[in-house]
Amino acid sequence: MSMTSLQLNAGPSPWGSPYWKKLPTEELARYDPQAPKEKYFIDNLELLVDDMETARCKGSLKLPDSPDLVKVVVKTDFFAKALRTSAYVHEADMYELHLSSLQGLSIPYCYGLFQHKDKDDKVSSFLVLEDCGDLIDDVSSLPNSFKLKALDALYEIHCAGYIHGDLSLNNITIKDGQPFFIDLETAEPHKCEMKERIVVGEERRNIECDEIDLCCMMLEIWADSKVKVEGLLVFQRAQCAPSEREHRFLTLSSRPS
């Protein structure tokens, strides 16, 4: 879905920003001028991430062809000292072009990138994304099934030919039990060499993909040597082809005592 212009209602400012620095309420232009001429509104803005460099607000998006409101997150560098226009354009392209088939599955749906030019001709960016839930608070409380879903979602990104590039718990959200990867500013082309299955609870070993290994460490998929694992779940790596991405989870019987 493309948008030509976006208008924000008045919203909060991050702590530490100048008292006069308020979110713009005039129309923001979509950076892709060829998009259909439609006007969208975002209301009920609440500060989600109190950071001037990368502020995030939650809000309700009003679509012109629907009476329903859509929960979205607006990511912006409007309050930042150093604007990152090219990074925002790259991230928008990752959502809308390179990984478009994964929107709503492994990554949020993107409603567009909009820009604001101030009196000094400085351009700030506003990236509007589907609200895909909350960040992970406690890895140890996550069920193994979720950990494998996250690993599979990351592998889907790899199968599409890209690496996330900035993997951390701050870049994974959970909504209705499903994982989503966010913040694709540093995503870059990648040919995944992953060839083996990964068993939840097995000891860490050398695998062919550093980012998959990092994900396993981050989500505590590799076993803690002090913890006895009662059951096993498996991430099965299938052949990764540009036109077909197969994946499956296998449930194994409990490990003998």
VOVEXKE-315400 format. One record per residue (C-alpha): chain; x, z, y; residue in three letters. Coordinates in pm, 1 decimal, decimal comma. Each point is the difference from the previous one (the first is absolute). Example, Ala and Ser with C-alpha at 12.3 -4.5 7.8 and 13.67 -1.06 7.14 Angstrom:
<atoms>
[atom "A"; [1230,0; 780,0; -450,0]; "ALA"] [atom "A"; [137,0; -66,0; 344,0]; "SER"] 
</atoms>
This chain:
<atoms>
[atom "A"; [0,0; 0,0; 0,0]; "MET"] [atom "A"; [148,0; -100,3; 336,9]; "SER"] [atom "A"; [-65,3; 135,6; 345,3]; "MET"] [atom "A"; [79,7; -139,9; 341,5]; "THR"] [atom "A"; [-38,2; 309,8; 215,2]; "SER"] [atom "A"; [-28,8; 373,9; -44,7]; "LEU"] [atom "A"; [-118,6; 274,3; 231,2]; "GLN"] [atom "A"; [83,0; 367,4; -49,6]; "LEU"] [atom "A"; [-205,4; 284,1; 136,4]; "ASN"] [atom "A"; [192,0; 278,8; 170,3]; "ALA"] [atom "A"; [216,9; 188,9; -247,1]; "GLY"] [atom "A"; [255,5; 283,7; -12,7]; "PRO"] [atom "A"; [369,1; -29,8; 86,3]; "SER"] [atom "A"; [290,2; 139,2; -207,3]; "PRO"] [atom "A"; [157,0; 328,8; 104,3]; "TRP"] [atom "A"; [283,0; -52,4; 245,7]; "GLY"] [atom "A"; [-125,9; -327,2; 143,7]; "SER"] [atom "A"; [-41,3; -21,5; 379,8]; "PRO"] [atom "A"; [-334,3; 137,8; 117,3]; "TYR"] [atom "A"; [-86,2; -336,0; 154,3]; "TRP"] [atom "A"; [75,4; -198,5; -317,4]; "LYS"] [atom "A"; [-338,5; -69,3; -158,1]; "LYS"] [atom "A"; [-105,8; -251,9; -262,6]; "LEU"] [atom "A"; [-113,1; -323,7; 167,2]; "PRO"] [atom "A"; [-374,5; -55,6; 6,9]; "THR"] [atom "A"; [8,3; -362,5; 114,6]; "GLU"] [atom "A"; [-17,7; -279,7; -255,6]; "GLU"] [atom "A"; [307,5; -45,8; -219,2]; "LEU"] [atom "A"; [91,4; -353,0; -104,6]; "ALA"] [atom "A"; [69,9; -89,8; -360,4]; "ARG"] [atom "A"; [354,6; -126,6; -40,9]; "TYR"] [atom "A"; [-136,3; -295,9; -196,7]; "ASP"] [atom "A"; [-185,7; -199,7; 268,3]; "PRO"] [atom "A"; [-150,9; -236,7; -259,2]; "GLN"] [atom "A"; [-226,2; 268,9; -143,9]; "ALA"] [atom "A"; [-378,1; -44,4; 46,6]; "PRO"] [atom "A"; [-137,2; 130,3; 327,9]; "LYS"] [atom "A"; [-147,2; 334,7; -93,2]; "GLU"] [atom "A"; [7,7; 334,4; 172,8]; "LYS"] [atom "A"; [44,5; 329,8; -180,5]; "TYR"] [atom "A"; [-27,8; 360,9; 111,0]; "PHE"] [atom "A"; [161,4; 318,2; -130,0]; "ILE"] [atom "A"; [-164,7; 330,3; 85,6]; "ASP"] [atom "A"; [39,7; 367,7; -94,1]; "ASN"] [atom "A"; [379,1; -7,7; 23,8]; "LEU"] [atom "A"; [184,6; 305,2; -131,6]; "GLU"] [atom "A"; [375,3; 52,8; -2,8]; "LEU"] [atom "A"; [126,3; -18,7; -357,3]; "LEU"] [atom "A"; [377,9; -4,4; 52,0]; "VAL"] [atom "A"; [118,3; 179,2; 314,5]; "ASP"] [atom "A"; [311,5; -209,6; 61,0]; "ASP"] [atom "A"; [76,2; -196,6; 314,2]; "MET"] [atom "A"; [223,1; -249,6; -182,8]; "GLU"] [atom "A"; [-267,9; -90,1; -256,4]; "THR"] [atom "A"; [-335,0; 152,5; 86,0]; "ALA"] [atom "A"; [-289,6; -36,3; -242,3]; "ARG"] [atom "A"; [-366,4; 53,3; 77,5]; "CYS"] [atom "A"; [-303,5; 0,6; -225,1]; "LYS"] [atom "A"; [-311,7; -165,2; 127,0]; "GLY"] [atom "A"; [-319,5; -188,3; -80,3]; "SER"] [atom "A"; [9,5; -379,6; 19,8]; "LEU"] [atom "A"; [-319,5; -182,2; 97,0]; "LYS"] [atom "A"; [-21,9; -344,8; -155,2]; "LEU"] [atom "A"; [-206,3; -261,6; 186,9]; "PRO"] [atom "A"; [-185,2; -112,5; -313,7]; "ASP"] [atom "A"; [-79,8; 341,5; -148,2]; "SER"] [atom "A"; [-181,8; 315,3; 113,2]; "PRO"] [atom "A"; [238,8; 212,5; -205,3]; "ASP"] [atom "A"; [312,8; 165,6; 137,7]; "LEU"] [atom "A"; [330,9; -41,9; -182,5]; "VAL"] [atom "A"; [253,5; 282,5; -6,0]; "LYS"] [atom "A"; [335,3; -128,3; 122,7]; "VAL"] [atom "A"; [343,5; 118,6; 105,9]; "VAL"] [atom "A"; [159,6; -136,8; 316,7]; "VAL"] [atom "A"; [379,8; 0,3; -1,9]; "LYS"] [atom "A"; [165,4; -50,8; 339,0]; "THR"] [atom "A"; [328,0; 14,6; 192,5]; "ASP"] [atom "A"; [-189,0; 25,0; 329,7]; "PHE"] [atom "A"; [149,9; 343,6; 76,4]; "PHE"] [atom "A"; [350,4; -80,7; -130,2]; "ALA"] [atom "A"; [307,1; -24,9; 219,4]; "LYS"] [atom "A"; [117,9; -305,5; -192,9]; "ALA"] [atom "A"; [-266,0; -256,6; -92,8]; "LEU"] [atom "A"; [25,8; -168,9; -342,2]; "ARG"] [atom "A"; [-201,8; -318,3; 41,0]; "THR"] [atom "A"; [189,5; -199,0; -263,2]; "SER"] [atom "A"; [-34,2; 282,1; -255,5]; "ALA"] [atom "A"; [-377,0; 12,8; 51,7]; "TYR"] [atom "A"; [-29,7; -378,0; -30,1]; "VAL"] [atom "A"; [202,1; 13,3; -321,9]; "HIS"] [atom "A"; [-220,5; 275,9; -140,5]; "GLU"] [atom "A"; [-318,2; -187,2; 90,3]; "ALA"] [atom "A"; [137,2; -311,0; -171,8]; "ASP"] [atom "A"; [75,3; 205,4; -310,9]; "MET"] [atom "A"; [-363,9; 113,3; -17,5]; "TYR"] [atom "A"; [-169,4; -323,3; 100,2]; "GLU"] [atom "A"; [233,7; -265,5; -143,4]; "LEU"] [atom "A"; [259,5; 103,7; -256,3]; "HIS"] [atom "A"; [-197,8; 275,4; -177,1]; "LEU"] [atom "A"; [-352,2; -105,5; 95,4]; "SER"] [atom "A"; [-119,9; -2,3; -363,4]; "SER"] [atom "A"; [86,4; 371,0; -29,7]; "LEU"] [atom "A"; [-207,4; 113,7; 299,5]; "GLN"] [atom "A"; [-243,9; 266,8; -110,8]; "GLY"] [atom "A"; [188,7; 38,9; -329,6]; "LEU"] [atom "A"; [361,5; 109,2; 54,0]; "SER"] [atom "A"; [1,3; -11,7; 380,5]; "ILE"] [atom "A"; [-265,3; 54,6; 269,6]; "PRO"] [atom "A"; [-215,7; -281,6; 129,3]; "TYR"] [atom "A"; [129,0; -119,5; 338,2]; "CYS"] [atom "A"; [-249,1; -75,6; 277,4]; "TYR"] [atom "A"; [260,2; -145,8; 232,6]; "GLY"] [atom "A"; [284,3; 64,3; 241,4]; "LEU"] [atom "A"; [-86,4; 28,4; 368,5]; "PHE"] [atom "A"; [223,1; 18,1; 303,8]; "GLN"] [atom "A"; [-11,4; 155,7; 345,1]; "HIS"] [atom "A"; [208,3; -124,0; 293,9]; "LYS"] [atom "A"; [57,1; 250,8; 279,3]; "ASP"] [atom "A"; [74,5; -62,4; 367,2]; "LYS"] [atom "A"; [369,6; -35,7; -83,9]; "ASP"] [atom "A"; [-76,7; -263,0; -264,9]; "ASP"] [atom "A"; [99,9; 235,4; -282,4]; "LYS"] [atom "A"; [-196,4; -73,7; -317,1]; "VAL"] [atom "A"; [-115,8; 286,0; -223,3]; "SER"] [atom "A"; [-160,1; -50,5; -339,9]; "SER"] [atom "A"; [-313,7; 130,3; -172,4]; "PHE"] [atom "A"; [-25,3; -62,2; -374,3]; "LEU"] [atom "A"; [-348,1; 64,5; -142,4]; "VAL"] [atom "A"; [-10,2; 90,6; -368,7]; "LEU"] [atom "A"; [-255,0; 122,4; -250,8]; "GLU"] [atom "A"; [-0,3; 379,2; -24,1]; "ASP"] [atom "A"; [139,6; 56,5; -348,7]; "CYS"] [atom "A"; [-23,6; 375,7; -12,8]; "GLY"] [atom "A"; [250,9; 280,0; 32,5]; "ASP"] [atom "A"; [368,9; 41,8; -65,1]; "LEU"] [atom "A"; [113,5; 178,6; -314,8]; "ILE"] [atom "A"; [34,2; 374,7; 58,9]; "ASP"] [atom "A"; [132,0; 121,0; -333,5]; "ASP"] [atom "A"; [156,7; -234,7; -254,2]; "VAL"] [atom "A"; [-9,0; 262,3; -274,1]; "SER"] [atom "A"; [-380,6; 10,4; 16,9]; "SER"] [atom "A"; [-39,0; -374,4; -57,4]; "LEU"] [atom "A"; [-126,3; -106,5; -343,0]; "PRO"] [atom "A"; [225,8; -228,0; -200,7]; "ASN"] [atom "A"; [-264,6; -271,1; 15,9]; "SER"] [atom "A"; [30,0; -13,3; 380,6]; "PHE"] [atom "A"; [378,9; -14,9; -16,8]; "LYS"] [atom "A"; [-21,7; -303,0; -226,1]; "LEU"] [atom "A"; [-257,6; -162,9; 225,8]; "LYS"] [atom "A"; [243,9; 42,5; 289,4]; "ALA"] [atom "A"; [285,5; -142,0; -204,9]; "LEU"] [atom "A"; [-217,1; -294,2; -98,3]; "ASP"] [atom "A"; [-107,8; -58,1; 361,8]; "ALA"] [atom "A"; [364,4; -8,6; 108,9]; "LEU"] [atom "A"; [81,8; -236,3; -284,7]; "TYR"] [atom "A"; [-280,2; -230,8; 115,1]; "GLU"] [atom "A"; [173,9; -21,2; 338,3]; "ILE"] [atom "A"; [325,0; -83,1; -179,7]; "HIS"] [atom "A"; [-173,6; -265,7; -209,6]; "CYS"] [atom "A"; [-122,3; -158,0; 322,4]; "ALA"] [atom "A"; [366,5; -39,5; 93,2]; "GLY"] [atom "A"; [60,5; 291,0; 238,2]; "TYR"] [atom "A"; [152,1; 344,8; 9,6]; "ILE"] [atom "A"; [-158,2; 275,7; 211,7]; "HIS"] [atom "A"; [333,9; 93,1; 153,4]; "GLY"] [atom "A"; [-86,3; 345,2; 134,5]; "ASP"] [atom "A"; [-149,1; 184,9; -293,3]; "LEU"] [atom "A"; [-94,4; 364,0; 60,1]; "SER"] [atom "A"; [-296,3; 230,4; -54,5]; "LEU"] [atom "A"; [-91,4; -63,7; 363,6]; "ASN"] [atom "A"; [-69,5; -361,2; -94,3]; "ASN"] [atom "A"; [-240,0; 59,6; -289,8]; "ILE"] [atom "A"; [-362,9; 98,1; 49,3]; "THR"] [atom "A"; [-270,1; 96,0; -247,0]; "ILE"] [atom "A"; [-365,8; -98,1; 27,9]; "LYS"] [atom "A"; [-257,4; 62,4; -273,4]; "ASP"] [atom "A"; [283,8; 54,8; -245,3]; "GLY"] [atom "A"; [167,3; -331,1; 84,1]; "GLN"] [atom "A"; [347,1; -40,7; 158,3]; "PRO"] [atom "A"; [76,9; -223,7; 297,4]; "PHE"] [atom "A"; [337,6; -88,1; 149,6]; "PHE"] [atom "A"; [17,3; -10,8; 379,4]; "ILE"] [atom "A"; [263,9; -67,3; 268,8]; "ASP"] [atom "A"; [133,4; -341,3; -98,3]; "LEU"] [atom "A"; [223,1; -45,0; 305,9]; "GLU"] [atom "A"; [315,6; -21,2; -211,6]; "THR"] [atom "A"; [-138,0; -193,7; -298,0]; "ALA"] [atom "A"; [221,9; -290,3; -100,4]; "GLU"] [atom "A"; [27,4; -263,7; -275,0]; "PRO"] [atom "A"; [88,3; 139,3; -342,1]; "HIS"] [atom "A"; [34,6; -128,3; -354,5]; "LYS"] [atom "A"; [-83,8; 286,9; -230,5]; "CYS"] [atom "A"; [215,5; 26,3; -312,0]; "GLU"] [atom "A"; [-207,0; 273,2; -161,6]; "MET"] [atom "A"; [-19,7; -69,6; -374,9]; "LYS"] [atom "A"; [-74,0; 330,7; -169,6]; "GLU"] [atom "A"; [-297,4; 227,6; -31,7]; "ARG"] [atom "A"; [14,1; 340,6; 166,3]; "ILE"] [atom "A"; [-134,8; 309,5; -172,1]; "VAL"] [atom "A"; [-128,2; 289,8; 207,1]; "VAL"] [atom "A"; [202,9; 298,9; -109,1]; "GLY"] [atom "A"; [306,5; -179,7; -131,8]; "GLU"] [atom "A"; [347,5; 81,5; 127,7]; "GLU"] [atom "A"; [127,9; -206,9; 288,2]; "ARG"] [atom "A"; [199,1; -304,6; -102,9]; "ARG"] [atom "A"; [141,7; -312,9; 154,3]; "ASN"] [atom "A"; [-264,3; -264,1; 72,9]; "ILE"] [atom "A"; [28,4; -341,6; 160,4]; "GLU"] [atom "A"; [-176,5; 73,3; 331,0]; "CYS"] [atom "A"; [122,0; 260,9; 248,1]; "ASP"] [atom "A"; [-334,4; 29,9; 178,7]; "GLU"] [atom "A"; [-190,3; 53,3; -325,8]; "ILE"] [atom "A"; [257,1; 267,8; -87,5]; "ASP"] [atom "A"; [-49,1; 161,4; 342,2]; "LEU"] [atom "A"; [-377,1; -0,7; -51,4]; "CYS"] [atom "A"; [44,6; 169,5; -338,5]; "CYS"] [atom "A"; [212,7; 273,6; 157,2]; "MET"] [atom "A"; [-228,4; 42,6; 297,5]; "MET"] [atom "A"; [-315,8; 34,2; -210,4]; "LEU"] [atom "A"; [175,6; 213,5; -262,8]; "GLU"] [atom "A"; [-59,6; -253,1; -274,6]; "ILE"] [atom "A"; [338,9; 74,7; -150,0]; "TRP"] [atom "A"; [-6,0; 322,2; -201,1]; "ALA"] [atom "A"; [118,1; 334,2; 126,6]; "ASP"] [atom "A"; [236,3; 115,7; -273,1]; "SER"] [atom "A"; [-153,6; 347,7; 17,5]; "LYS"] [atom "A"; [-358,4; -117,5; -51,2]; "VAL"] [atom "A"; [-151,5; -69,5; -341,0]; "LYS"] [atom "A"; [-212,1; -315,4; 11,4]; "VAL"] [atom "A"; [-316,6; 23,7; -210,3]; "GLU"] [atom "A"; [-116,6; -359,0; 39,1]; "GLY"] [atom "A"; [143,4; -333,0; 103,4]; "LEU"] [atom "A"; [-128,2; -288,4; 207,0]; "LEU"] [atom "A"; [182,2; -330,3; 20,0]; "VAL"] [atom "A"; [50,2; -258,2; 274,0]; "PHE"] [atom "A"; [39,4; -329,4; -185,7]; "GLN"] [atom "A"; [195,4; -267,5; 183,0]; "ARG"] [atom "A"; [-136,0; -347,0; -78,9]; "ALA"] [atom "A"; [144,4; -340,8; 79,9]; "GLN"] [atom "A"; [-24,3; -48,1; 374,6]; "CYS"] [atom "A"; [-97,3; -352,6; 95,6]; "ALA"] [atom "A"; [-86,0; -128,7; 349,7]; "PRO"] [atom "A"; [-349,7; -103,3; -107,1]; "SER"] [atom "A"; [-76,6; 275,3; -249,4]; "GLU"] [atom "A"; [66,8; 373,1; 16,2]; "ARG"] [atom "A"; [-93,0; 180,5; -319,5]; "GLU"] [atom "A"; [19,9; 374,6; -26,9]; "HIS"] [atom "A"; [-136,7; 264,6; -232,0]; "ARG"] [atom "A"; [18,5; 369,5; -65,2]; "PHE"] [atom "A"; [39,2; 135,9; -351,5]; "LEU"] [atom "A"; [-94,7; 350,7; -102,6]; "THR"] [atom "A"; [222,0; 141,1; -270,7]; "LEU"] [atom "A"; [-65,8; 287,2; -232,6]; "SER"] [atom "A"; [135,8; 342,0; 84,0]; "SER"] [atom "A"; [366,0; 61,3; -58,4]; "ARG"] [atom "A"; [57,6; 220,8; -305,2]; "PRO"] [atom "A"; [96,1; 356,9; 81,1]; "SER"] 
</atoms>
